[in-house]
Amino acid sequence: MLNIGLTGNIASGKSTVAARFAALGATVLDADRYAREAVAEGTAVLAAVIARFGSRVAAADGTLDRHALGQMVFTDAQARRDLEAIIHPEVARRRAEATAAARASGRQIVVSDIPLLFEAGLRGAFDFIVLVDAPESVRLDRLVHSRGISDAEARARMAAQDDAGSKRTRADFVIDNDGSLESLVRRADEVWQLLQDRVANSAPPHP
């Protein structure tokens, strides 16, 4: 089984590539989904988040006020590190369980979709890293005009992640998303075929 890490800075098109890989047969593990589950109402992780950041990050219904929390952590590096220290261990546990289950079921390619893969120091946890990248100006435009985020907040969120240029040098495969959706899908398909080739080459010879 190939254990693949998929990453990309915010608004790079990573989620589109993850969906394409899933359509092509990959088992895709979504770190963002695990993070949402980790801070669900009544969990110990949510209690720890509220203890660290205060009742202002708790919504009236007892769930996490993600917008309030986001405003705090995207402008404060220490706050962001504190949040990651609370949530990441539980996310890692869930991902490890899902990876083990996929391996036991005989899946050939497992793709872990992790936005902060490099920032979290997870490079060595995977056989190959696939990076989805888009020009900074394009990502900013997507955040402001497609997601309705203010220019200042968009820039803060982008600044909270490592520079994409340094990530390109550490990734095994880079998918550039600087054109149409069709172009992105085509490039994702090309990388998928390369991963399929790695699976074929790693398979034991037939007796």
FIKOLZA-1660 file (N, C-alpha, C; in steps of 0.1 Angstrom, whole numbers, plus 5000, padded with zeros to 4 digits):
% residues 207
   i   px   py   pz ch aa at
   1 5008 4988 5000  A  M  N
   1 5000 5000 5000  A  M CA
   1 5009 5012 5000  A  M  C
   2 5005 5022 4991  A  L  N
   2 5012 5035 4992  A  L CA
   2 5005 5044 5001  A  L  C
   3 5012 5051 5010  A  N  N
   3 5007 5061 5019  A  N CA
   3 5011 5074 5014  A  N  C
   4 5001 5082 5009  A  I  N
   4 5004 5095 5002  A  I CA
   4 4999 5106 5010  A  I  C
   5 5008 5116 5012  A  G  N
   5 5004 5129 5018  A  G CA
   5 5000 5139 5007  A  G  C
   6 4988 5145 5008  A  L  N
   6 4984 5155 4998  A  L CA
   6 4983 5168 5006  A  L  C
   7 4989 5178 5001  A  T  N
   7 4989 5191 5007  A  T CA
   7 4988 5203 4997  A  T  C
   8 4987 5215 5003  A  G  N
   8 4986 5226 4994  A  G CA
   8 4981 5238 5003  A  G  C
   9 4987 5250 5000  A  N  N
   9 4983 5261 5008  A  N CA
   9 4968 5265 5005  A  N  C
  10 4962 5273 5013  A  I  N
  10 4948 5276 5012  A  I CA
  10 4945 5282 4999  A  I  C
  11 4933 5277 4993  A  A  N
  11 4928 5281 4980  A  A CA
  11 4937 5276 4969  A  A  C
  12 4945 5266 4971  A  S  N
  12 4953 5261 4960  A  S CA
  12 4946 5252 4950  A  S  C
  13 4935 5246 4955  A  G  N
  13 4928 5236 4947  A  G CA
  13 4930 5222 4952  A  G  C
  14 4935 5221 4964  A  K  N
  14 4938 5207 4969  A  K CA
  14 4926 5199 4971  A  K  C
  15 4915 5205 4975  A  S  N
  15 4903 5197 4977  A  S CA
  15 4898 5191 4964  A  S  C
  16 4899 5199 4953  A  T  N
  16 4895 5194 4940  A  T CA
  16 4904 5182 4936  A  T  C
  17 4917 5182 4939  A  V  N
  17 4925 5171 4936  A  V CA
  17 4922 5159 4944  A  V  C
  18 4919 5161 4957  A  A  N
  18 4915 5150 4966  A  A CA
  18 4903 5143 4961  A  A  C
  19 4893 5151 4957  A  A  N
  19 4881 5145 4951  A  A CA
  19 4884 5137 4938  A  A  C
  20 4893 5142 4930  A  R  N
  20 4896 5135 4918  A  R CA
  20 4903 5122 4921  A  R  C
  21 4912 5122 4931  A  F  N
  21 4919 5110 4935  A  F CA
  21 4909 5100 4940  A  F  C
  22 4899 5105 4948  A  A  N
  22 4889 5096 4953  A  A CA
  22 4881 5089 4942  A  A  C
  23 4878 5097 4932  A  A  N
  23 4870 5092 4920  A  A CA
  23 4878 5082 4913  A  A  C
  24 4891 5083 4913  A  L  N
  24 4900 5074 4906  A  L CA
  24 4903 5061 4914  A  L  C
  25 4898 5061 4926  A  G  N
  25 4900 5048 4934  A  G CA
  25 4908 5049 4947  A  G  C
  26 4913 5061 4950  A  A  N
  26 4920 5063 4963  A  A CA
  26 4911 5063 4975  A  A  C
  27 4917 5058 4986  A  T  N
  27 4910 5060 4999  A  T CA
  27 4915 5074 5004  A  T  C
  28 4907 5084 5005  A  V  N
  28 4911 5097 5009  A  V CA
  28 4907 5099 5024  A  V  C
  29 4917 5103 5032  A  L  N
  29 4915 5106 5046  A  L CA
  29 4916 5121 5047  A  L  C
  30 4905 5128 5053  A  D  N
  30 4904 5142 5053  A  D CA
  30 4908 5147 5067  A  D  C
  31 4919 5154 5069  A  A  N
  31 4924 5158 5082  A  A CA
  31 4914 5169 5087  A  A  C
  32 4909 5177 5078  A  D  N
  32 4899 5188 5082  A  D CA
  32 4887 5181 5089  A  D  C
  33 4882 5170 5083  A  R  N
  33 4870 5163 5088  A  R CA
  33 4874 5158 5102  A  R  C
  34 4886 5152 5103  A  Y  N
  34 4889 5147 5116  A  Y CA
  34 4891 5158 5127  A  Y  C
  35 4895 5169 5122  A  A  N
  35 4896 5181 5132  A  A CA
  35 4883 5185 5136  A  A  C
  36 4873 5185 5127  A  R  N
  36 4859 5189 5130  A  R CA
  36 4853 5179 5140  A  R  C
  37 4855 5167 5138  A  E  N
  37 4850 5156 5147  A  E CA
  37 4857 5157 5161  A  E  C
  38 4870 5161 5161  A  A  N
  38 4877 5162 5173  A  A CA
  38 4871 5172 5183  A  A  C
  39 4866 5183 5177  A  V  N
  39 4861 5194 5185  A  V CA
  39 4845 5194 5185  A  V  C
  40 4839 5183 5183  A  A  N
  40 4825 5182 5183  A  A CA
  40 4820 5184 5197  A  A  C
  41 4807 5188 5198  A  E  N
  41 4801 5191 5211  A  E CA
  41 4803 5180 5221  A  E  C
  42 4807 5183 5233  A  G  N
  42 4809 5173 5244  A  G CA
  42 4822 5166 5244  A  G  C
  43 4831 5169 5235  A  T  N
  43 4844 5162 5234  A  T CA
  43 4854 5168 5244  A  T  C
  44 4864 5160 5248  A  A  N
  44 4874 5165 5257  A  A CA
  44 4883 5176 5250  A  A  C
  45 4884 5174 5237  A  V  N
  45 4892 5183 5229  A  V CA
  45 4886 5197 5228  A  V  C
  46 4872 5197 5226  A  L  N
  46 4865 5210 5226  A  L CA
  46 4867 5217 5240  A  L  C
  47 4866 5209 5251  A  A  N
  47 4867 5215 5264  A  A CA
  47 4881 5221 5266  A  A  C
  48 4891 5214 5260  A  A  N
  48 4905 5219 5261  A  A CA
  48 4906 5232 5253  A  A  C
  49 4900 5233 5242  A  V  N
  49 4900 5245 5234  A  V CA
  49 4894 5257 5241  A  V  C
  50 4882 5254 5247  A  I  N
  50 4875 5265 5254  A  I CA
  50 4883 5269 5266  A  I  C
  51 4890 5260 5273  A  A  N
  51 4898 5263 5285  A  A CA
  51 4909 5272 5281  A  A  C
  52 4915 5270 5269  A  R  N
  52 4926 5278 5265  A  R CA
  52 4922 5291 5259  A  R  C
  53 4911 5292 5251  A  F  N
  53 4908 5304 5244  A  F CA
  53 4896 5312 5250  A  F  C
  54 4889 5306 5260  A  G  N
  54 4879 5313 5266  A  G CA
  54 4865 5310 5261  A  G  C
  55 4855 5314 5268  A  S  N
  55 4841 5312 5264  A  S CA
  55 4837 5319 5251  A  S  C
  56 4845 5328 5247  A  R  N
  56 4841 5336 5234  A  R CA
  56 4842 5327 5222  A  R  C
  57 4849 5315 5223  A  V  N
  57 4849 5306 5212  A  V CA
  57 4839 5295 5212  A  V  C
  58 4830 5296 5223  A  A  N
  58 4819 5287 5224  A  A CA
  58 4806 5293 5219  A  A  C
  59 4799 5287 5210  A  A  N
  59 4786 5292 5205  A  A CA
  59 4776 5290 5216  A  A  C
  60 4764 5296 5214  A  A  N
  60 4753 5295 5223  A  A CA
  60 4748 5281 5225  A  A  C
  61 4749 5273 5214  A  D  N
  61 4744 5259 5215  A  D CA
  61 4755 5249 5220  A  D  C
  62 4766 5254 5224  A  G  N
  62 4776 5245 5230  A  G CA
  62 4787 5240 5220  A  G  C
  63 4785 5244 5207  A  T  N
  63 4794 5240 5197  A  T CA
  63 4806 5250 5196  A  T  C
  64 4816 5247 5188  A  L  N
  64 4827 5256 5186  A  L CA
  64 4823 5268 5177  A  L  C
  65 4826 5280 5181  A  D  N
  65 4824 5291 5172  A  D CA
  65 4837 5292 5163  A  D  C
  66 4837 5286 5152  A  R  N
  66 4849 5286 5143  A  R CA
  66 4853 5299 5139  A  R  C
  67 4844 5308 5136  A  H  N
  67 4848 5321 5131  A  H CA
  67 4855 5329 5142  A  H  C
  68 4850 5329 5154  A  A  N
  68 4857 5336 5165  A  A CA
  68 4870 5330 5168  A  A  C
  69 4871 5316 5167  A  L  N
  69 4884 5310 5169  A  L CA
  69 4894 5314 5158  A  L  C
  70 4889 5313 5146  A  G  N
  70 4898 5317 5135  A  G CA
  70 4903 5331 5135  A  G  C
  71 4895 5340 5140  A  Q  N
  71 4900 5354 5141  A  Q CA
  71 4911 5355 5151  A  Q  C
  72 4911 5346 5161  A  M  N
  72 4922 5347 5171  A  M CA
  72 4934 5340 5166  A  M  C
  73 4933 5328 5160  A  V  N
  73 4945 5321 5157  A  V CA
  73 4953 5325 5144  A  V  C
  74 4945 5331 5135  A  F  N
  74 4952 5335 5123  A  F CA
  74 4960 5348 5124  A  F  C
  75 4958 5355 5135  A  T  N
  75 4966 5367 5137  A  T CA
  75 4976 5366 5149  A  T  C
  76 4976 5354 5155  A  D  N
  76 4985 5352 5166  A  D CA
  76 4992 5338 5165  A  D  C
  77 5005 5339 5162  A  A  N
  77 5012 5326 5159  A  A CA
  77 5012 5317 5171  A  A  C
  78 5014 5323 5183  A  Q  N
  78 5014 5314 5195  A  Q CA
  78 5001 5308 5198  A  Q  C
  79 4990 5315 5196  A  A  N
  79 4976 5310 5197  A  A CA
  79 4974 5298 5188  A  A  C
  80 4979 5300 5175  A  R  N
  80 4978 5290 5165  A  R CA
  80 4985 5277 5169  A  R  C
  81 4997 5279 5175  A  R  N
  81 5005 5267 5179  A  R CA
  81 4998 5260 5191  A  R  C
  82 4992 5268 5200  A  D  N
  82 4985 5262 5211  A  D CA
  82 4973 5254 5206  A  D  C
  83 4966 5259 5196  A  L  N
  83 4955 5252 5191  A  L CA
  83 4959 5239 5184  A  L  C
  84 4969 5240 5177  A  E  N
  84 4974 5228 5170  A  E CA
  84 4979 5217 5180  A  E  C
  85 4985 5221 5191  A  A  N
  85 4990 5212 5201  A  A CA
  85 4978 5205 5208  A  A  C
  86 4966 5211 5208  A  I  N
  86 4954 5205 5214  A  I CA
  86 4948 5196 5204  A  I  C
  87 4947 5200 5192  A  I  N
  87 4939 5192 5182  A  I CA
  87 4947 5181 5174  A  I  C
  88 4959 5184 5171  A  H  N
  88 4967 5175 5162  A  H CA
  88 4968 5161 5167  A  H  C
  89 4971 5159 5180  A  P  N
  89 4972 5145 5185  A  P CA
  89 4959 5137 5182  A  P  C
  90 4948 5142 5184  A  E  N
  90 4935 5135 5181  A  E CA
  90 4933 5133 5166  A  E  C
  91 4937 5143 5158  A  V  N
  91 4936 5141 5144  A  V CA
  91 4945 5130 5139  A  V  C
  92 4957 5130 5145  A  A  N
  92 4967 5120 5141  A  A CA
  92 4962 5106 5145  A  A  C
  93 4956 5105 5157  A  R  N
  93 4951 5092 5161  A  R CA
  93 4940 5087 5151  A  R  C
  94 4931 5095 5148  A  R  N
  94 4920 5091 5139  A  R CA
  94 4926 5087 5125  A  R  C
  95 4936 5095 5120  A  R  N
  95 4942 5092 5107  A  R CA
  95 4949 5078 5107  A  R  C
  96 4956 5076 5118  A  A  N
  96 4963 5063 5120  A  A CA
  96 4954 5051 5120  A  A  C
  97 4943 5053 5127  A  E  N
  97 4932 5042 5127  A  E CA
  97 4927 5039 5113  A  E  C
  98 4924 5050 5106  A  A  N
  98 4918 5049 5092  A  A CA
  98 4928 5043 5083  A  A  C
  99 4941 5047 5084  A  T  N
  99 4951 5041 5076  A  T CA
  99 4953 5026 5078  A  T  C
 100 4953 5022 5091  A  A  N
 100 4954 5008 5094  A  A CA
 100 4943 5000 5089  A  A  C
 101 4931 5006 5089  A  A  N
 101 4919 4999 5084  A  A CA
 101 4920 4997 5069  A  A  C
 102 4925 5008 5062  A  A  N
 102 4926 5007 5048  A  A CA
 102 4937 4997 5044  A  A  C
 103 4947 4996 5051  A  R  N
 103 4958 4986 5048  A  R CA
 103 4952 4972 5050  A  R  C
 104 4945 4970 5061  A  A  N
 104 4939 4957 5064  A  A CA
 104 4929 4952 5053  A  A  C
 105 4923 4962 5047  A  S  N
 105 4913 4959 5037  A  S CA
 105 4919 4957 5023  A  S  C
 106 4932 4959 5022  A  G  N
 106 4939 4957 5009  A  G CA
 106 4939 4968 5000  A  G  C
 107 4936 4980 5005  A  R  N
 107 4936 4992 4996  A  R CA
 107 4950 4995 4991  A  R  C
 108 4951 4999 4979  A  Q  N
 108 4964 5001 4973  A  Q CA
 108 4970 5015 4975  A  Q  C
 109 4962 5025 4975  A  I  N
 109 4966 5039 4977  A  I CA
 109 4957 5046 4987  A  I  C
 110 4964 5051 4997  A  V  N
 110 4957 5059 5007  A  V CA
 110 4962 5073 5007  A  V  C
 111 4954 5083 5005  A  V  N
 111 4958 5097 5004  A  V CA
 111 4953 5104 5016  A  V  C
 112 4962 5110 5024  A  S  N
 112 4958 5118 5035  A  S CA
 112 4959 5133 5031  A  S  C
 113 4947 5139 5031  A  D  N
 113 4946 5153 5027  A  D CA
 113 4948 5162 5040  A  D  C
 114 4960 5168 5040  A  I  N
 114 4965 5175 5052  A  I CA
 114 4970 5189 5048  A  I  C
 115 4962 5199 5051  A  P  N
 115 4966 5213 5047  A  P CA
 115 4980 5217 5053  A  P  C
 116 4982 5214 5065  A  L  N
 116 4994 5218 5072  A  L CA
 116 5004 5207 5074  A  L  C
 117 5006 5199 5064  A  L  N
 117 5014 5187 5064  A  L CA
 117 5029 5191 5067  A  L  C
 118 5034 5200 5060  A  F  N
 118 5048 5204 5062  A  F CA
 118 5050 5212 5076  A  F  C
 119 5040 5221 5078  A  E  N
 119 5041 5228 5091  A  E CA
 119 5040 5219 5103  A  E  C
 120 5033 5208 5102  A  A  N
 120 5032 5199 5113  A  A CA
 120 5044 5189 5114  A  A  C
 121 5053 5190 5104  A  G  N
 121 5065 5181 5105  A  G CA
 121 5062 5166 5101  A  G  C
 122 5052 5165 5092  A  L  N
 122 5048 5151 5088  A  L CA
 122 5054 5146 5075  A  L  C
 123 5064 5152 5070  A  R  N
 123 5070 5148 5057  A  R CA
 123 5074 5133 5058  A  R  C
 124 5080 5129 5069  A  G  N
 124 5085 5115 5069  A  G CA
 124 5075 5105 5072  A  G  C
 125 5062 5109 5074  A  A  N
 125 5052 5099 5077  A  A CA
 125 5046 5092 5064  A  A  C
 126 5050 5097 5052  A  F  N
 126 5044 5092 5040  A  F CA
 126 5054 5087 5030  A  F  C
 127 5050 5079 5021  A  D  N
 127 5058 5074 5011  A  D CA
 127 5061 5085 5000  A  D  C
 128 5051 5092 4997  A  F  N
 128 5053 5103 4987  A  F CA
 128 5044 5115 4991  A  F  C
 129 5048 5127 4988  A  I  N
 129 5041 5139 4991  A  I CA
 129 5036 5145 4977  A  I  C
 130 5024 5148 4976  A  V  N
 130 5018 5155 4964  A  V CA
 130 5014 5169 4969  A  V  C
 131 5020 5179 4962  A  L  N
 131 5016 5193 4966  A  L CA
 131 5008 5199 4954  A  L  C
 132 4997 5206 4958  A  V  N
 132 4989 5213 4948  A  V CA
 132 4993 5228 4951  A  V  C
 133 4996 5235 4940  A  D  N
 133 5001 5249 4942  A  D CA
 133 4994 5258 4931  A  D  C
 134 4992 5270 4935  A  A  N
 134 4987 5280 4926  A  A CA
 134 4993 5294 4930  A  A  C
 135 4995 5303 4920  A  P  N
 135 5001 5316 4923  A  P CA
 135 4994 5323 4935  A  P  C
 136 5002 5330 4943  A  E  N
 136 4996 5337 4954  A  E CA
 136 4985 5346 4951  A  E  C
 137 4986 5354 4940  A  S  N
 137 4976 5363 4935  A  S CA
 137 4963 5356 4932  A  S  C
 138 4964 5344 4926  A  V  N
 138 4952 5336 4923  A  V CA
 138 4945 5331 4936  A  V  C
 139 4953 5327 4945  A  R  N
 139 4947 5322 4958  A  R CA
 139 4941 5333 4965  A  R  C
 140 4947 5345 4966  A  L  N
 140 4940 5356 4972  A  L CA
 140 4927 5360 4966  A  L  C
 141 4927 5360 4953  A  D  N
 141 4915 5363 4946  A  D CA
 141 4904 5353 4949  A  D  C
 142 4907 5340 4949  A  R  N
 142 4897 5330 4952  A  R CA
 142 4892 5332 4966  A  R  C
 143 4900 5335 4976  A  L  N
 143 4895 5337 4990  A  L CA
 143 4886 5349 4991  A  L  C
 144 4890 5360 4984  A  V  N
 144 4882 5372 4986  A  V CA
 144 4869 5371 4978  A  V  C
 145 4869 5366 4965  A  H  N
 145 4858 5367 4957  A  H CA
 145 4849 5354 4957  A  H  C
 146 4855 5343 4960  A  S  N
 146 4848 5330 4960  A  S CA
 146 4843 5326 4973  A  S  C
 147 4851 5329 4984  A  R  N
 147 4847 5325 4997  A  R CA
 147 4842 5337 5006  A  R  C
 148 4842 5349 5000  A  G  N
 148 4837 5360 5008  A  G CA
 148 4845 5365 5020  A  G  C
 149 4858 5362 5020  A  I  N
 149 4867 5366 5031  A  I CA
 149 4873 5380 5028  A  I  C
 150 4874 5388 5038  A  S  N
 150 4880 5401 5036  A  S CA
 150 4894 5400 5031  A  S  C
 151 4899 5410 5024  A  D  N
 151 4913 5410 5020  A  D CA
 151 4923 5408 5031  A  D  C
 152 4920 5415 5042  A  A  N
 152 4929 5414 5054  A  A CA
 152 4929 5400 5060  A  A  C
 153 4917 5394 5061  A  E  N
 153 4917 5381 5067  A  E CA
 153 4923 5371 5058  A  E  C
 154 4921 5372 5045  A  A  N
 154 4926 5363 5035  A  A CA
 154 4942 5363 5036  A  A  C
 155 4947 5375 5036  A  R  N
 155 4962 5376 5037  A  R CA
 155 4967 5370 5050  A  R  C
 156 4960 5372 5061  A  A  N
 156 4964 5366 5074  A  A CA
 156 4964 5351 5073  A  A  C
 157 4954 5346 5067  A  R  N
 157 4953 5331 5066  A  R CA
 157 4964 5326 5057  A  R  C
 158 4967 5333 5047  A  M  N
 158 4978 5329 5038  A  M CA
 158 4992 5330 5045  A  M  C
 159 4993 5340 5052  A  A  N
 159 5006 5342 5059  A  A CA
 159 5008 5332 5071  A  A  C
 160 4997 5326 5075  A  A  N
 160 4999 5316 5086  A  A CA
 160 5004 5302 5081  A  A  C
 161 5006 5301 5068  A  Q  N
 161 5011 5288 5063  A  Q CA
 161 5025 5291 5057  A  Q  C
 162 5033 5281 5057  A  D  N
 162 5047 5282 5051  A  D CA
 162 5046 5286 5036  A  D  C
 163 5057 5292 5032  A  D  N
 163 5057 5297 5018  A  D CA
 163 5057 5285 5008  A  D  C
 164 5049 5286 4998  A  A  N
 164 5047 5275 4989  A  A CA
 164 5060 5271 4981  A  A  C
 165 5068 5281 4979  A  G  N
 165 5081 5278 4972  A  G CA
 165 5089 5268 4980  A  G  C
 166 5090 5269 4993  A  S  N
 166 5098 5259 5000  A  S CA
 166 5091 5246 5000  A  S  C
 167 5078 5245 4999  A  K  N
 167 5071 5233 4999  A  K CA
 167 5074 5225 4986  A  K  C
 168 5075 5233 4975  A  R  N
 168 5077 5227 4962  A  R CA
 168 5090 5219 4962  A  R  C
 169 5100 5224 4969  A  T  N
 169 5113 5217 4969  A  T CA
 169 5112 5204 4977  A  T  C
 170 5103 5203 4986  A  R  N
 170 5102 5191 4995  A  R CA
 170 5091 5181 4991  A  R  C
 171 5083 5185 4981  A  A  N
 171 5073 5175 4976  A  A CA
 171 5079 5166 4965  A  A  C
 172 5073 5154 4964  A  D  N
 172 5077 5145 4954  A  D CA
 172 5070 5148 4940  A  D  C
 173 5058 5152 4941  A  F  N
 173 5050 5156 4929  A  F CA
 173 5043 5170 4932  A  F  C
 174 5044 5178 4922  A  V  N
 174 5037 5191 4922  A  V CA
 174 5027 5192 4912  A  V  C
 175 5015 5196 4915  A  I  N
 175 5004 5198 4906  A  I CA
 175 5001 5213 4906  A  I  C
 176 5004 5219 4895  A  D  N
 176 5002 5234 4893  A  D CA
 176 4987 5236 4889  A  D  C
 177 4981 5245 4897  A  N  N
 177 4967 5249 4894  A  N CA
 177 4967 5264 4890  A  N  C
 178 4972 5266 4878  A  D  N
 178 4973 5280 4873  A  D CA
 178 4965 5282 4860  A  D  C
 179 4955 5272 4858  A  G  N
 179 4947 5273 4846  A  G CA
 179 4933 5269 4848  A  G  C
 180 4927 5262 4839  A  S  N
 180 4913 5258 4840  A  S CA
 180 4911 5246 4849  A  S  C
 181 4899 5243 4852  A  L  N
 181 4896 5231 4860  A  L CA
 181 4899 5219 4852  A  L  C
 182 4897 5219 4839  A  E  N
 182 4901 5208 4831  A  E CA
 182 4916 5205 4831  A  E  C
 183 4923 5216 4831  A  S  N
 183 4938 5214 4832  A  S CA
 183 4942 5208 4845  A  S  C
 184 4936 5213 4856  A  L  N
 184 4939 5207 4869  A  L CA
 184 4936 5193 4870  A  L  C
 185 4924 5189 4865  A  V  N
 185 4920 5175 4865  A  V CA
 185 4930 5166 4857  A  V  C
 186 4934 5171 4846  A  R  N
 186 4944 5164 4837  A  R CA
 186 4957 5162 4844  A  R  C
 187 4962 5172 4851  A  R  N
 187 4974 5171 4858  A  R CA
 187 4973 5162 4870  A  R  C
 188 4962 5162 4877  A  A  N
 188 4959 5152 4888  A  A CA
 188 4959 5138 4882  A  A  C
 189 4953 5136 4871  A  D  N
 189 4953 5123 4864  A  D CA
 189 4967 5118 4861  A  D  C
 190 4976 5127 4857  A  E  N
 190 4989 5123 4854  A  E CA
 190 4997 5119 4866  A  E  C
 191 4995 5126 4877  A  V  N
 191 5002 5122 4889  A  V CA
 191 4996 5109 4894  A  V  C
 192 4983 5107 4893  A  W  N
 192 4977 5094 4897  A  W CA
 192 4983 5083 4890  A  W  C
 193 4985 5084 4877  A  Q  N
 193 4991 5074 4869  A  Q CA
 193 5005 5071 4874  A  Q  C
 194 5013 5081 4878  A  L  N
 194 5026 5079 4883  A  L CA
 194 5026 5071 4896  A  L  C
 195 5016 5074 4904  A  L  N
 195 5014 5067 4917  A  L CA
 195 5010 5052 4914  A  L  C
 196 5002 5050 4904  A  Q  N
 196 4998 5036 4901  A  Q CA
 196 5010 5029 4896  A  Q  C
 197 5019 5035 4889  A  D  N
 197 5031 5029 4884  A  D CA
 197 5040 5025 4896  A  D  C
 198 5040 5033 4907  A  R  N
 198 5048 5030 4919  A  R CA
 198 5042 5018 4926  A  R  C
 199 5029 5017 4926  A  V  N
 199 5022 5005 4932  A  V CA
 199 5026 4992 4924  A  V  C
 200 5026 4993 4911  A  A  N
 200 5029 4982 4902  A  A CA
 200 5043 4978 4904  A  A  C
 201 5052 4987 4906  A  N  N
 201 5066 4984 4907  A  N CA
 201 5070 4978 4921  A  N  C
 202 5061 4982 4931  A  S  N
 202 5064 4977 4944  A  S CA
 202 5058 4963 4947  A  S  C
 203 5049 4959 4938  A  A  N
 203 5042 4946 4940  A  A CA
 203 5052 4934 4939  A  A  C
 204 5050 4924 4947  A  P  N
 204 5059 4913 4946  A  P CA
 204 5057 4905 4933  A  P  C
 205 5067 4899 4928  A  P  N
 205 5066 4892 4915  A  P CA
 205 5057 4880 4917  A  P  C
 206 5050 4876 4906  A  H  N
 206 5041 4864 4907  A  H CA
 206 5050 4852 4907  A  H  C
 207 5046 4842 4915  A  P  N
 207 5054 4829 4915  A  P CA
 207 5054 4822 4902  A  P  C
% end
